[in-house]
Amino acid sequence: MQITATSQADCGNVGAYFSGYYCTYGVHFHVVCNADSSFHFFSIAAPGKTNDSIANQKTFLPLQLDSLPLGYFIATDCAYFLLEHLTSP
């Protein structure tokens, strides 16, 4: 999610919020919703420069994945590793 550039006094590490891929400042968040677009999980995980997999480890999402029943999974983009309850293209 794009944000206005922050100051050194506000966050300490301004560079961590700059995404070279998107060429803007931002924060990294995770959202999980069902097929009806109902939200089940939302977390502002890390500064924008953080890799998806690393940001994922900073949330409670891995614990919630472990509690899913067999046959249920979360579809992600290709930045994530394949797991029993996590699939990507």
C-alpha angles and dihedrals in degrees: 000000000000118000137179112268109273127219130249089245092056101049111004095224110056092171092064089066095053115094112204089195093058095027092226142086118268152138126251116233138171126220128183121192136165128239089276091057093248111150117238101167136019128172136165092219110176147330116302096259092062119112115248095242093049092047089050091057090056092062136068090248096101090056091050091049090057090056095055115112120246112281095031122105145162118239114220140172121271094270092084132078120247113256135167092271099024124075134175136183 
